[in-house]
Amino acid sequence: MYLSSLTDEEWLIIEPLLPKKKLTRPPTWSKRQILDGIFYQLKNGCNWADLPKDLPPYSTVFWHYKQWRSDGLIEDIMEILHHRVREKQGRKPLWTTLIMIDSQAVKNTCNASIETKGFCFYKSTNGIKRHLAVDILGFPFFTHCTQANISDDQGLIEMLTIHIDFFKFKPVELPKTTILLDNGYHPDFLEAELVKIYPQIMSKIQFQLSPKPSQSEKVQKGKSGFVPVKARWVIERSNAWMERCKSLVKNFERTLENATTKIHLCFVRLMLRRLATS
């Protein structure tokens, strides 16, 4: 039993969401043991071949992980768990009035392929950018990974384009969703580009820049340095949550799609714990 292992309560939540086994011979290793191996690698950042010997063989664990990743199962589970977490908090499972978006530049390792490499001059980081769109609880509606040289604006446009159906299916009678951004984004440019993709989108969303406290305001409040901004701290906490997983401290994945899946897996683990303990 490791800190990353599933508890009985967490296993009861995720077991029905896993694919049923075909009618063949009984498996040597259970899906719970395989998930324990996947979550162990996520949390500890070890090579797959270095999994402890009391867990299933790394080839078995990685094969299942690769199958579930390519089938989109991990992303589907993340969405289902997100809906359940929101319902437990008394919120609508799908539609929300506030989404916070931010990006995080992460350094690449030697494992990363040339297609994932880009240099972010603003953060002086050679690697990738992780774009998150989270709710007030800090859990993501959308995720997207790009090269680090892609601007925040362009990364946001790509992420919302991929998930444009979310906004197309949103009922018109619901209040507009406010998308809270930091001052590195340019709402006028974003609006112009998104309207080209979905002309009615601005009838369902509105952009808002998060207020940035001036130096004089900090002095008046007796504060200095970094000062948390109302609501914006939520997405900063989400970025910090990912860094609890050693495999996400840097980018160890060869493709951007694989890097995005690791983010999904991180939040699946977090939401399982939230559902099992709340």
N, C-alpha and C positions, 0 to 999 in steps of 0.2 A: 504494500500500500504506500503510494507516494502522495505528496501534496497535490500533485496534478491529477490523481486518480479520481474517478467518478464515485460519489457516494451512492448508497442505495436509492435515496430520493431522487438524485439527478439521473440515475439510470432509468428509473421508472418514467421520467419525463421524455427522455430522448429515444428510448427503445422503440416506441410505436412509429417514430419518424424514419427509422432505418429500413432499407429494403429487405423484404422477406427472402429467406434462402430458398433456392430451388430444391426440388425433391431429389437430392443426391445423397451421398453418404454423409453421416454426421461430421461436422467440422471439428478439427483438432482444437481450434481456439475459438472462443466465443467473441461476438462483436463487442462486448463490454471490454474484454481484454485488449482487443485491437484498438478501441478508442482510447484506452489507458495508454497504449503505446504512442498513439498520435499526439495526445495531449502532453505526454512526457517530453517528446521531442520539441513540441511548441514551447513549453515553459522553460526547458533547460538548454535549448539551442544546440544540442549535440548532433553529431552525424547520425544518420539513420542506422548505420552499422554499429554504432556505439550504444544502442539501447540495452538496458540491463537484461541479464540472462533470464530473469523470472518473468519477463514480458514475452509476448510472441516474437518469433524471429523477425528481424528487421525487414526481410524480403516480403513476408506476409503482411506486416503493418503497412509498409510503403505501397504495396500493390493495392490494398483496399483504399488507402488514402488517395492514390492516383485515380482509381476508378470513381470514387465519390466526387473527386475534384472535377474530372472530365464530364461527369453526368450532371454537374451543377447542384448536386445534392446538398453540399455544405452551405451554399448560398440560400437554397430553399429552406433548410433548417433554421438558418439565422433569421429569415423573414418570419417564419412561423413563431419562433421563440420571441421575436420582437413584438409581434402582435399580442402574444400572451402576457408579456411583461407590461405593456401599456394597459391592457384590460385589467390587470391586477392593481394598477395604480389608478383605476377609475377613468381612464382616457380612451378615446376612440382608437381601435386597433390600427387603423390605416391612416385616416386623415388627421392632420395636425395643423394648428395655426402658426406654428413657429418651427423653422428649420435653421440650424446654424451650420455654416460651411466654412471650412478652413483647409489649408494644406500643410503638410509636414515634409520637409526635405530630409532624406535619409541616405547615408553613405552606402555605396556598394561594396561588396567583398569580391574576392577573386572568382567566386562562383558565378557572378552575374555575367550575362552575355553582352555583346557589343550593342544589341538593340535596346538594352535597358539603361545604357550609360548616357548621362547628360550632366552638364555643369550648371549649377545654380549660382550666379554671381552674388545675388542678394544674401544667400546663406553660406556662400563659399563651400558648397557641398557638391561632390562628384557622385551622382547616384540617381535616385528616383524621388518622385514626389508622391505622397499618399494624400488623396483628396477624400475628405469625409463630409457627409451631410447627416447630422445627428439631430435627434429631438431633444427636448428639455431634460430627459433622463440620461442623455449622453450616449444612447445606442443608435447605430446608423440605419437610416433608410437606404442610403446609397454609399458605395465606395468606388474608388477608381484610382488606378496607379498610372503614372506617366513618367517619362524621363524628367530629370530635375530641371532641364533647361526650358521646359514648357511653362509658360506663365500661369499664374493662378487663374486669371480670367479664362484662358484657353482650356485649362484643366476642368474648370467648373462647367464650361459649355459642353465639353466632351462627356462629362459625367451625367449632366441633365439630358443630353441627347440620347444616351444609352437607355436612360430610364424615363424617356418622354411619355411613355404610356401612363405612368403614375399620374401625370398632370392631365392627360387627355381624358382619363376615366374619372377624374375628380368631379363630383357634381357641381354645377355652376352655382346652385343656391347656397353652397357653403361659403363661409367667409374666406377672404384671400389668405393664402399662406405667406407669412412674412419670412423672407430669407435674410437672416442676419449675417452680415459680412464684416470683415475688418477693413481697414483703410487701404489695404493693398489691392482691393478690387475696384472696378470701374462700372457702376451700375448702368450708366447710359450705354456703354459699349455692350454690356451683357444683354440688355433689353433688345438692342438692335439685332444682335446675332441670334438670339433665341426666337424672336418673332419670325425669322426666316425659316426656322425649323418647324415651329408650331405657332401660326398666326394668333391664336386665341390665348396664348399662355399668360399674357399680362393681365388677362381678366381673372386669372386664378392665383397669381403670385404677385408679390411686390418686394423689391429689394430695399434693404435698410442698412446703412453703414452704422457700425457700432461706435458710440461716442468715445473719443480718445481723450482722457484727461490731460489738460495742459500742465506745464510746470507750475504755473501760479496756483492752479486748483489743487495740485498735490501739496504745495506748501501750506495752503489754507487748511488742508485736512491733516497736516503734520505728517505727511507720507513722502517717501522718496523711492526712486527706482521703479521696479515693476509694480503696478497697482492693478489688481483684478477688476475687470469691467463687468458690470451686471449682465448676466446671461452668457457672456462670451467665455467665462471661465469654464463653462460646462464642456465645450469642445476641447479646450486645453486639457481638461481632466481626461477626456477620451483618448487623446494622444498619449498622455502619461500612462493610462491603462495598458496600451499596447506595449509600452516599454517594459512592463513587468514580464513580458515573454522574451526570453533571451534571443529567440530566433527572429524577433522583430526589432531588436535594437539597431541592427543594420539590415540591409537587403542581401539575403543569401540565395535568392531565387534566380533562376535563369531567364524567366520570362515575366512580363508585367502581369499576365493573367495568374500565374502561380503566386506572385506577391500579393495580389488582391485576395486570393483564396486564403492565404495565411491570416489576413486581417479578419475575414469572415470567421475563421476558426477561433480566433482570439475572442471575438464577441459572442460566439456560440458558448464558449466556456464560461464567460462572465455571466451571461444571461441564465444559463443553467443553474449557476450558483445562486443568482438572485431569486429565481423561481423556487428553488428548493428550500431556501431559508426564509423567504418572506411569508 
